[in-house]
Amino acid sequence: MSVYRIGITILLLSSCSLFLHGNEEGKTAEGVEEAESEVTSPVHGEEGRAPWGSAGPLEKAAFFHEQKDYRLAEKTYVEFLESPVPMEEKKEALLALAEVYFDMGMLAKAVNTLENCLSTYPKIEERPKVLFRLGQVYRELGLKDEAIAVFYRVLNSIVVTGEENLERYMGLARLSQFEIARIHFNFEDFERAYLLFDRIDLLKLEPADRETVLYYKAVSSLKANGHEQALKLLNEFVDEFPKSEYLPEMYYLKAEVLQRLDRLEASADELVRLLEAVGPPGDTSSTQWNFWRKQAGNRLANRFYAEGDYRFAIRIYQGMVGLEDDPAWQLPIIYQIGLAAENADLLERALESYSYIIQEMESLPDGASYPEDLGTILENARWRQDLVGWRIDLRERRSEVAVDKGPESSDTTGT
């Protein structure tokens, strides 16, 4: 494989692989490694392969890059660029060097290298892809305006390539639209982000990309206070992607928007649905599901506690305890169960909760460390255990007095 194809493959993987789905961090580096794995064999000196000595400088530089010897890869590319070689090969070296700088975390140098390539070769065939990569690097640098401007340059460069190339670059155009919208989203300009996501034709996207765009579109609408529209999009997402990794968050956001619409019972139903959801095998116990179940449980239980429905709050808290085995998670919830039980006049239940906390904390090995807030909970549990115990004794004494006294005789004397 020629170094020219290596450079183009790297750019294609980093800009056109539709890596919208999930977390984007690290995808570029993975794409580079995957692309360069095709060119390592000629320089390995393996049986049937060209020996190292016959490999050219670009092949050697690509090998160093693959092996993560970035300094040596940089040195080899720079020396090659300073040598009298054909301009076409220098272009390939510039694009590859930019990827080395990106992997080194030297983003400013990556920008300068890509800009140098674009200015030196203004009519470069892969100009839209190089611009897209440049926009990505600006985005990683946190330069919002510069990144957006470059992604618009991608769209303009696609237009000027001519009608015959529009279909070829349509995927890259949609990616650029997405990147522009996502930058506005990340900088919390949600109204603008929603309008931009809404312009992306979801029907022309692959399912994974449609899922991600619809997710951002729904969240943007919610954050921009488009409650009715957000609810419609959230319902659409849940119906269309029942196995999505975003599903627990969608349930939670549905509850949030229903609460904003003053549909409190429906909001509570959605939170209960999240707590009781049975998703794809293995998924409902994942970190993602547990995180949103915790959010849902806290929100729901605290709401019923605040409204005085202590018995229902206890039910929710009890369901939350088993989400984690960590005492740092369980004991604060058990303490809340105790408080709710006190307010519901379930004193024995409250005493049981406080006693459990004290027993668990005192069973820790001598010198064991635990979070400071657990120490506070232990002190409060001891104090409330004494208080609840006193209330139980007082109630029992009053009950005994009432039994001893018997029913009071009616006053039948006339006046």
Sequence and secondary structure as in RCSB ss.txt:
>XXXX:A:sequence
MSVYRIGITILLLSSCSLFLHGNEEGKTAEGVEEAESEVTSPVHGEEGRAPWGSAGPLEKAAFFHEQKDYRLAEK
TYVEFLESPVPMEEKKEALLALAEVYFDMGMLAKAVNTLENCLSTYPKIEERPKVLFRLGQVYRELGLKDEAIAV
FYRVLNSIVVTGEENLERYMGLARLSQFEIARIHFNFEDFERAYLLFDRIDLLKLEPADRETVLYYKAVSSLKAN
GHEQALKLLNEFVDEFPKSEYLPEMYYLKAEVLQRLDRLEASADELVRLLEAVGPPGDTSSTQWNFWRKQAGNRL
ANRFYAEGDYRFAIRIYQGMVGLEDDPAWQLPIIYQIGLAAENADLLERALESYSYIIQEMESLPDGASYPEDLG
TILENARWRQDLVGWRIDLRERRSEVAVDKGPESSDTTGT
>XXXX:A:secstr
  HHHHHHHHHHHHHHS TTSS  TTHHHHHHHHHHTTTSGGGTT TTS  GGGS HHHHHHHHHHTT HHHHHH
HHHHHHTS   HHHHHHHHHHHHHHHHHHT HHHHHHHHHHHHHH TT TTHHHHHHHHHHHHHHTT HHHHHHH
HHHHHHHHHHT GGGHHHHHHHHHHHHHHHHHHHHHTT HHHHHHHHHTS GGGS HHHHHHHHHHHHHHHHHTT
 HHHHHHHHHHHHHH TT TTHHHHHHHHHHHHHHTT HHHHHHHHHHHHH   STTTTTSHHHHHHHHHHHHHH
HHHHHHTT HHHHHHHHHHHHTT   HHHHHHHHHHHHHHHHHTT HHHHHHHHHHHHHHHHTS TT    HHHH
HHHHHHHHHHHHHHHHHHHHHHHHHHHHHH S        
